[in-house]
Amino acid sequence: MSCTCTTTSFPIKVPHTLFHSRKSNDVFPKTQILGTLSFSSKKNSHLGFTDKISLAQCSKTSFLSEMDEDCKLEVSSIDIPDGYCKELEIAVRAVHMACLLCQRLQDNLLSKSFEQVHSKEDNSPVTIADWSVQAIVSWVLSEAFGSENVSIVAEEDVEVLSKASAVGLLEAVVRTVNECLADAPRFGLKGPGTDLDAKAVLAAISRCSLAGARGSKFWVLDPVDGTLGFVRGDQYAIALALIEDGEPVLGVLGCPNYPMKKEWLSYQNGYRRILSRLTSQTSVSGDKGSVLYARKGGGKAWMQPLLYGEKNFVWPNSAKQIKVSSIDNPALATFCEPVEKANSSHSFTAGLAHSVGLRNQPLRVYSMVKYAAIARGDAEIFMKFASAGYKEKIWDHAAGVLIIEEAGGMVTDAGGQPLDFSKGVYLEGLDRGIIACAGAKLHEKIIQAVDASWNSSSL
């Protein structure tokens, strides 16, 4: 929203969304507040989102590249909850940047070789993308809110990158991070004045630690969820959530290979990439990927297309509201399950599907894209029953759980209890497994079927 104004004050009922978008939208609830609005500026101003509670200091949001430093916005009112609007917008922009980074790396990886793939101690592959995305998100959040105010729990550490034998790998990560940050103005963010050196990149990565999961408020990040899908040219996700008092309050899910157009889902990823090269860059291509997001209590979930060509990100960037499917008959439902058999029992879910009369073949998808599929209505059920000894990690579920819930779905453990994100990096106390459904009626039927089948299973 642009405005030219002189200093004036007047009482007015101000829609809270006025401070969050340049044009009318209903991404955030239009809560009416009574206050005093005053502007002081000698030139056109672009009003970005405001600082939490205190709306008087536009300089605090100067991290947005388009924020006019001369703009002054004051609202006098009693308690004005902002619903984490600023945090949500920054998180969405950061995830969009990370998606662009991952798209470039995946294309490069698939066109060359697997030289960029390395191995962690648990033998799962990890790429330059993992460390680069973690550095980008950490840097963006810290610049926006102050590193002293940001606690991030994330999967990767700097042990491998810090070894003398990893000089080349570290150089590749630093180069990738700086290439991504150079695009920050495209996403409405202010990048660093100069390129980050290796020390700064390592500091950004190591700012994320597992210890933060014990706090009452922290961010949780999986820089590349579904790394196997990433290196195989398939589905993967960048998952970012804000946890407060054991519950996700914000969830952002970047899905670089998950199309905005449902009809593109029927194509294999490789064929979609071929079609994308034939698609005019002047039109929105259905294969360009998407970002989904929601905030707790908003009652809505949203899906945005990724940037393509030379376009810039303009909040809310053609966001469309998504809703879960209305199907509540298990026989007509489609269910998702992990691709890997190592951490989920395909045999139990197959038996359960048969017992409830499911006719459709399971949708086996890498990463939290399974949550996206349910939130968008492409599938109705996600069941994950881990093999003995496997413990679910909070970063594999937090963002997806909130997005499904705000889209109208339901996610609990197999006992019907909400997932508890307050016990550290693992979902402790989980009853058997995780069940996500498109609605309460369908969820109840699946819970009953699990109870009926559990004792006869070998889990």
N, C-alpha and C positions, 0 to 999 in steps of 0.2 A: 504494500500500500504506500503510495507516495503522497506527500502533503507539503504545502507551502503555508507557513503560519507565522503569526506574530504572537508575542507573549500575551496570554490571556488565561483567565481561570473562570470556570463556571461549573455548577453542579450538574451532573448528568448521569443517567443510568448507562453504564458502559458495558457492552458485551465483552466478556473476557477474551473471546477469540479475536477481538480487534487488535490485540497486541501480538498476535501470533501468525498473522497471514496478511499478505498484500491484497488478497482478494477474498471475497466471501466463500466460506466453506464450513462444513459441519464436522471437521475432523475432531474438534474438541467440543465439549458440551457448552452451550451458550448460556452460561450462568450469568445472571444479571447482578451487577454490584452497583451500589450508590457511592459516588466519590466525586472528587474534584479533578478535572482533567486540565492540564496546562501544557502548552507547547512553547518553546523558545528556540527559534531557528531563523537564520537569514537566507536559507536556501532549501531546495527540495530535500526531503528526508525520506529514507526508507525505514519504516518501523519494523524491526525484527521482533523476536520474542523477548520477554522481559525477564529480569532477574527474579529469583524466587521471592515472593511476598513483596519485597521492595521494588516498586516499579519506577523509582525516581532517578535511577542512575543508568542511562543508556551506555555509559562507558564500560560498565561491567559486562556488557554483551558485545564489546568491540571485537571479540573473536570472530563474529560474523563479518565477512569481508564487506558486505553491503551496508552495514550499520553506519549511519551518519553520526559522527562524534559530536556535532553541534545540537543534536536532537535532545530535548529534555522532556520527559514524560512523567507526570506525577499523578498518582491516584491516592487520595486519602480515604481510607475505609477501615473498618474493623477487619478482623482476620479474613484474608482472601486466599484460600487454598488454590495453588496453581495446578494441582494434579500432575506434577512432574512434566509439564509441557516443555520446558526448556530442555530437561534431560532427554526427553523423548526425541525432540527435533535434532539435537546434537548426535544422539545415538543412531538415528536413521541416516543422517548424513555420513557419519563415520562408516557405517556398514555399506552404504552405497560405494564409498571410496574403496573399501576392502573388496567388494565384488568385482569392481573394475580391475583391480590388481590381480585377483585370482583368475579372471577370464584371460588376461594376458599371459599369465604364467601357465595356465592349463593349455592354451593354444600352443605355446612354445614347447611345453613338455611333450605334447602329443606329436608335434611336427618334427621333433629331434630324437631324443632318447630319454632314458630314465636316469641320466646322470645327476639330475637334481633331486633324486629321491634318496633319502638316508634312512637309517633305522634307529628307532628308540630302543630302550632296554626291553620293552615288552614285544619287540619285533614287529610292531606296526610301522608302516612307512610314514615318514614325516618329510615334508618338502620345505623349500624356501618360503612357500606361501604361509605355512604355520607361523614361523617366526616373524615374517614381514607383516602379516595381518595383526598379530599381537602387538607389535611395535606401533603400528599405525593407530589402532584403537586406543592403546594406552596413551600415546602422545596427544591425540585429539581430546580425549576426556580430561587429561591433566591440564592441557592448555585452556580448556573451556571452564573448568571448575577449580583449578589449582590442585597441584599434585598432593598437597597436604590434606585435601578434602576428598580424594578419590582412593578407594580401596578396590582392587580388582583381583578376582580369583580366576586364574587361567591355567590351561593345561601345560604349556611349554615353559621350559627354563632355559638358562643360557649355558648350561654345562658343556654341551657339545660345541656350541659356537665359541666358547672361551678357550678351547684347546688350541695349542700351537699348530696342530695338524689341520685345523679347520679355517685357516686364514682365507683361502679361496671361497669357502662357503660363506664366511662372515662378510667378505667383500660383496658377494652376490646379494646378500640380504640388505646390506647398507645401500647398495645401488637401487634395489627394488623399492625400498622404503622411500628414498629420495625422489625416484621417478613418480611414485604415487602422490607424495606430498606436493609435488609440483603442480598437480591437478587440483589442489585444494580449492582454489577460487572457483572452479567449475561447480563445486558443491556448496558454494556460499560460505566457505571456511577460509580463514587466514593461515597460510602456510608459514613455515619458518623463514626467517630472513635469509639464511644461508643453509646449505646442505648440512644435514646431521652427519657427524662423524661416527666412527664405530663405537666410541665410548657412549655417545648419546643414544644410539640405537640399542646397545646392550642395556643401558639404564632403563629405557622405556620397556623393554621386554621383561627385565628383572623386577620392575615395579609391580608386576603381577606376581602374586604368590599364593600358595595354598592356605597360608595362615589367616588370610582375611576372611575366610569362610566362617570363622567363629564370631565375627562382628554382627551387630544388629542391622547394619546397612552396608551393602557392598555390591559391586558389579560382578557378574560372572560371564566369562567369555570362552567359547570354543572357537578358536580362530579358523579352523577348517574341520568341521564335523563331517565325518565320512571321507577320510583321507584316501581310502581305497577307491571310492567312487571318483575322487578327484584325479588320481593318477591313471585311472582307466577311462577317463573321458565321460564319466557318468555323473549322477547326481551327488551334490555335496552342499553344505550350508555353512554360513558364518552366523553364529548364534550369540547374541548379546542380551543379557537381561539384568535388571536391577532388582535386588532382593532386599526386602525390609521386613524385619521381624519374622523371618522364616517363610515369607511369601513373595513370589514375583510381583512387582508392581509395574514393571515395564518389560516388554518383550519385543525384540527385533530379530527377524530371521531373513538373512540374505540368501537367496537361492539362485545362483547365476545360471543354472541350466533348467530352471522350472519356469515354463512359459506363461505369459499372461493369458494367452488364448488356449482354452481347454482342448480344442481340436488338435493342437500340436502335440498333445500328450501321446497320441497314437503312433508318433514317429519315434524311431530309435534315435538316440542322441547323435550318432554319427551322421545319419541322414538329415537330421535337423541342421547340423552345421553346414552341410552341402547346400541345403535349401537357403540358408541364411546368406550365403555368398551370392545367391541369385536374386535375393530380395532387395528392392530399391532402398537405398539408405535414406531416402526422403520420406519414407513411411515407417510406421512403427511395426517392427517385425515381431511375430509371435514367439520367436525362440530366444529373445534377448535376455530372458531371466527376470527375476522380480525380487522385491523386498516386501515382506509382510511385517506388520507391527500392531501393537495394541497396548493400552495401559489399563491397569486394574480399575474396575468400576465404570469404565467408559461405556460398556455395553456394545461396543463395536470393534471390529478388526478391519484392517486396511491392507491393500495390496497395491504396490507401485511398480511401474516398469523400470528396468535399469536404463541408464543413459545410453544412447547410441549416437554414433557420428560425433559431431562437435557440439551437441546440445548441452545446455547448462541445467543444473538442478534448481528448480523453483518450487519451494514448499507450497502445497503438499504434492507437487509433481504428479498430477493426473491420478491421484490415489482413488481406488475404487473400494467400496465396502464389500467385504466378503462374509458369507454366512455358511454354516454347516448345512449338510444335506437334510432334507425333511424325511428321509427314509427311516422308519422305525421297525421294519420287518427284517429280522436277521437273514431270511432267505433271499432277500433282494439286495442285501448290502455287499459292499466290497471291503475287504479288510487288508490292512498293510502289515507287513512284518519285516524285520531286518533281513538283509541279504546274507550276512554272515551267520553261519550255524554255531560258531564258537561261543557266542554270548546270548543265544536265544534258542529255545526249543521249537523247531519247526514241527516236529511230530506232535507235540501237544496242541499247538494252535491248529494244525490240520485236523486232528481228531475233534477238537472243539468246534471247528467250523462245520464239520460233518454232522455233529450232534445237533446243531441249531439249524441245519438245512441250508447253509450257505451254498449258493449255486455258482457264484463268480469265482474265478481263479484269484488267488492272493496276489496282491501288488507288493512285490519285494523291492524295496527302495533303500538306497544308502542314506544314512544321516537323518536329521530332523526334517527333511523334506516330507517324511511321512506325516508329521504334524501339519505341515502346510497343505498336504493333500486333503486331510480331514477338514481343516479350517475353511478351505475353499470349496468343499463339497464334492471333491473328486473321489473320495472314499469315505466310508462311514465308521470303520473300526480299526483301531491299532491295538494289538495285543503283544506284549513282550514279557515272556516268562524266562528269566535268566537261568542258565545252567548252574549247577551247584558250584559255589565258590565265587561266582561273578557278582560284583557289587556295582549298582548303578551310580553314576557320577552326576552331580547336580547340573553341570554345564551341558549334559546331553539331553536335558529335558526342560529346564526352566523357561526359556523363551517360548518354546512350542506349546507348553502347557497353558500359559497365559493367553496366547493367541487363540487357541482352540476354545478356551472358556469364554473369552470375550466375543467370539464368533457364534456362540450359542451352544457349544459342545460341553462335554464333561470328561474330566480326567481324574482318576483316583488309582489307588492300589487295588488289588483283587479283593480286598475286604471292604471296598467302598469308602476308604478314608482318603482325605486329601494328601497329596505328597508334601512331605515336610522338608524344607530346604534350610533348616536352622541347625542341623547336626554336623556341619562340616562339609567336606567335599563329596561325601557319599549320602545317598538317600537311605539313611538308617531307619530300621523299623518297618521296612517295606513288607507288606503282606503278600507274599508269593510273587507278584508281578505287577505290571502297569497296564491299565485298560483305559483307552481313550475312545470315546464314542461321539457320534453326531448329535446326540440328544439324550435326555434323562431316561426316556422310555426304553430306548435301545440299550442304553448302559445297564439298566436294571436287568434286562433279559440276558445280557452277556454275563453279568455278575452271577446270576442264578445258574447259568450253564457252566460256568467255571466251578462253582461249588459242587455241582452234580458230577462233574467229570474229574475233579481233582484227586479224589481218593483212589480212583482206578488207574491213575497215571503213574509213570515211573519217575517223576520228578522228585 
